[in-house]
Amino acid sequence: MIQHIDLRVSLETADDPELIRLAVIRKAHLPSEDVVDVKVVRRSIDARSRPPQVQLRCAVFLREVPEPEPAILAEFKQVDEAPEILIIGAGPAGYFAALECLAAGYKPVLFDRGKDAQDRRRDLRAIQQFGEVDPDSNYCFGEGGAGTYSDGKLYTRSVKRGKMERVLRLLVEHGAHPDIPVDAHPHIGSNKLPQVVMNIRETIRHFGGEIHFSSKVSDLIIRDAAIQGIRLEDGREWMGRAVLLATGHSARDIFHMLNRLGIPIEFKPYALGVRIEHPQPLIDEIQYGQRNRHELLPASSYGLTCQVDGRGVFSFCMCPGGLVVPTATSPVKSLSTECRCRVGTARLQMRVL
Ligand SMILES: Cc1cc2nc3c(=O)[nH]c(=O)nc-3n(C[C@H](O)[C@H](O)[C@H](O)COP(=O)(O)OP(=O)(O)OC[C@H]3O[C@@H](n4cnc5c(N)ncnc54)[C@H](O)[C@@H]3O)c2cc1C
């Protein structure tokens, strides 16, 4: 039998599986010998209490050993000879589409204008040190797409386009920390994310998929009113069962190409924002009441929302302890402009990239 128990515990208890087990037994008045296993299935920090506490939802296995969950990778088929699906873009959309092709028995053939995650680093250094932007290999273009060198925040819980849980489990099976499906605000970590991306590449190749880097798609091959293939900038052509466009929002040349081919595209409303930088200890003090954060507490974050004239105004993508990176995709004269201003009693400093 499985029972779910909610707990509110100290940081130290939340960090120790044996203390969690004892807390569960105490709270639910369970006989110790009946509790075979306790798994934390949800974890969030309650920063309102002083000191901060941790909310846990635990699955408690009573007189029953939990079945190991079958790996999603076990669903994948060898696809060397299967019909080919051409995927343009090796960002999150392209790589996850490729994994779904493996599950469905199709051979994904990916093309990305950029380089693989390792070689791409050299071009990022050139941006940071000399302000030189390679239009095909930069913070937005290359293996893993725009977020490869971010800390990989996985905050969305949208269910509109499928199950988040499957995405999180696939990331875990490729090297992300097993806690990401459990934490309320999970992130993969900038130190791990490029390796997770490279592990996904290995899976795609292992099952018979293909990935072509430094391969910029410049045209679609349309015959009998259907998209049948693609043409690369160097003139090579590929035909496939289907063509999937996963080029992200920075590939302006793709929008021009679609326009040239008379393929209708719809614009999405977008949000316009400014960046506000705060010292991390300030946010830690406001949120946790601790300027020197406890070692078991993650860097604190916040979210603000309100309505102005019927429209939502919100803080987006708080990046605790983050770095600022220039995400230009074409050569620019000046990479950043700084301005300072006063709003009421507050002083704001902004850098426009
Ligand atoms: C610095 C930074 C930090 C971020 N941090 C986060 C975060 O923490 N959490 C989060 O959820 N989101 C984050 N994002 C946003 C996130 O990265 C994007 O939402 C996501 O990458 C979009 O995925 P995508 O696959 O649709 O497109 P992209 O990631 O843009 O990938 C598109 C790919 O297509 C390739 N491509 C483009 N044109 C062509 C062409 N003509 N031929 C061949 N290949 C082409 C590009 O090289 C690229 O690799 C961040 C973005 C940036 C820039």
The ligand as a MOL file (V3000), in Angstrom:
LIG
                    3D

  0  0  0     0  0            999 V3000
M  V30 BEGIN CTAB
M  V30 COUNTS 53 58 0 0 0
M  V30 BEGIN ATOM
M  V30 1 C 21.1070 32.9580 -22.0410 0
M  V30 2 C 19.7820 32.2270 -22.0440 0
M  V30 3 C 19.3540 31.6020 -20.8830 0
M  V30 4 C 18.1490 30.8990 -20.8760 0
M  V30 5 N 17.7650 30.2640 -19.7310 0
M  V30 6 C 16.6460 29.5190 -19.7210 0
M  V30 7 C 16.2840 28.7710 -18.5730 0
M  V30 8 O 16.9890 28.7600 -17.5760 0
M  V30 9 N 15.1390 28.0500 -18.6190 0
M  V30 10 C 14.3340 28.0460 -19.7340 0
M  V30 11 O 13.3050 27.3620 -19.7200 0
M  V30 12 N 14.6450 28.7510 -20.8310 0
M  V30 13 C 15.7790 29.4710 -20.8510 0
M  V30 14 N 16.1100 30.1870 -21.9690 0
M  V30 15 C 15.2050 30.1440 -23.1180 0
M  V30 16 C 15.4110 28.8040 -23.8580 0
M  V30 17 O 16.7790 28.6290 -24.1350 0
M  V30 18 C 14.5880 28.7670 -25.1480 0
M  V30 19 O 13.2330 28.9260 -24.8220 0
M  V30 20 C 14.7910 27.4460 -25.8550 0
M  V30 21 O 16.1440 27.2420 -26.1470 0
M  V30 22 C 13.9650 27.3830 -27.1580 0
M  V30 23 O 14.1950 26.1280 -27.7150 0
M  V30 24 P 14.0580 25.8460 -29.2660 0
M  V30 25 O 14.5930 24.4710 -29.5000 0
M  V30 26 O 12.6750 26.1640 -29.6970 0
M  V30 27 O 14.9830 26.9210 -30.0120 0
M  V30 28 P 16.5250 27.2640 -29.8480 0
M  V30 29 O 17.0460 26.8710 -28.5260 0
M  V30 30 O 16.6740 28.6760 -30.2950 0
M  V30 31 O 17.2330 26.2960 -30.9080 0
M  V30 32 C 17.1360 26.5100 -32.2780 0
M  V30 33 C 18.3080 25.8190 -32.9480 0
M  V30 34 O 18.1040 25.9200 -34.3540 0
M  V30 35 C 19.3450 26.1870 -34.9740 0
M  V30 36 N 19.0700 26.8770 -36.2360 0
M  V30 37 C 18.5290 28.1150 -36.3990 0
M  V30 38 N 18.4380 28.3820 -37.7310 0
M  V30 39 C 18.9240 27.3140 -38.4040 0
M  V30 40 C 19.0880 26.9970 -39.7630 0
M  V30 41 N 18.7510 27.8630 -40.7340 0
M  V30 42 N 19.6400 25.7940 -40.0920 0
M  V30 43 C 20.0140 24.9010 -39.1300 0
M  V30 44 N 19.8740 25.1660 -37.8120 0
M  V30 45 C 19.3310 26.3470 -37.4500 0
M  V30 46 C 20.1120 27.0480 -33.9770 0
M  V30 47 O 21.5100 26.9390 -34.1710 0
M  V30 48 C 19.6620 26.4550 -32.6410 0
M  V30 49 O 20.5620 25.4870 -32.1640 0
M  V30 50 C 17.3270 30.8770 -22.0370 0
M  V30 51 C 17.7670 31.5210 -23.2070 0
M  V30 52 C 18.9770 32.1780 -23.2180 0
M  V30 53 C 19.4310 32.8530 -24.4910 0
M  V30 END ATOM
M  V30 BEGIN BOND
M  V30 1 1 1 2
M  V30 2 1 2 3
M  V30 3 2 2 52
M  V30 4 2 3 4
M  V30 5 1 4 5
M  V30 6 1 4 50
M  V30 7 2 5 6
M  V30 8 1 6 7
M  V30 9 1 6 13
M  V30 10 2 7 8
M  V30 11 1 7 9
M  V30 12 1 9 10
M  V30 13 2 10 11
M  V30 14 1 10 12
M  V30 15 2 12 13
M  V30 16 1 13 14
M  V30 17 1 14 15
M  V30 18 1 14 50
M  V30 19 1 15 16
M  V30 20 1 16 17
M  V30 21 1 16 18
M  V30 22 1 18 19
M  V30 23 1 18 20
M  V30 24 1 20 21
M  V30 25 1 20 22
M  V30 26 1 22 23
M  V30 27 1 23 24
M  V30 28 2 24 25
M  V30 29 1 24 26
M  V30 30 1 24 27
M  V30 31 1 27 28
M  V30 32 2 28 29
M  V30 33 1 28 30
M  V30 34 1 28 31
M  V30 35 1 31 32
M  V30 36 1 32 33
M  V30 37 1 33 34
M  V30 38 1 33 48
M  V30 39 1 34 35
M  V30 40 1 35 36
M  V30 41 1 35 46
M  V30 42 1 36 37
M  V30 43 1 36 45
M  V30 44 2 37 38
M  V30 45 1 38 39
M  V30 46 1 39 40
M  V30 47 2 39 45
M  V30 48 1 40 41
M  V30 49 2 40 42
M  V30 50 1 42 43
M  V30 51 2 43 44
M  V30 52 1 44 45
M  V30 53 1 46 47
M  V30 54 1 46 48
M  V30 55 1 48 49
M  V30 56 2 50 51
M  V30 57 1 51 52
M  V30 58 1 52 53
M  V30 END BOND
M  V30 END CTAB
M  END
